[in-house]
């Protein structure tokens, strides 16, 4: 969704509206968020704000697209898609998500509110956006995987599904451990060791044993 008037604003005023709206929606959710408070915190009148954004719904959906674009640009710019080992690639994803949470905490707080909203005014459109993004991203994330690493007697597609489900849990665990902390407060070595212990279990469960070539190099 593009709101042309908001998009063409000078950066200072545009950022003021966006930051005020992100905070209000993240704190109160869609239904309880107040456009009056958003305008007040942005330093403008409610009437002027709606000159730029049309409606509360349009503003919310604009923020969803705006936030997602920033996060995905950073995400795809960080991941090494030349890595063919699925578990090593999954490990990258888990830590990139953790780093992005620290870089964009306000955006992630807003996404939590958007993902779990029950508001029928926006839920149908959000569900469609989320489904489209998940479908496109998952296909891209796990293409060109080296399937020769998997055990011979295993259903590779089901193994991939189980690894992906595990990845989501590991990534959520990492994000919860670092949420609200500064980089100086994070015991990064401990997080790496804990994360790698899970991926080592996955490796033993689904990958062939034997040669060095079949071992996951989790230092990548």
Secondary structure, 3 states (H helix, E strand, C coil): CCCHHHHCCCHHHHHHHHHHHHHHHHHHHHHHCCHHHHHHHHCCCHHHHHHHHCCHHHHHHHHHHHHHHHHHHHHHHHCCCCCCCHHHHHHHHHHHHHHHHHHCHHHHHHHHHHHCCCCHHHHHHHHHHHHHHHHHHHHHHCCCCCHHHECCCCCHHHHHHHHHHHHHHHHHHHHHHHCCCCHHHCCHHHHHHHHHHHHHHHHHHHECCCCHHHCCCCCC
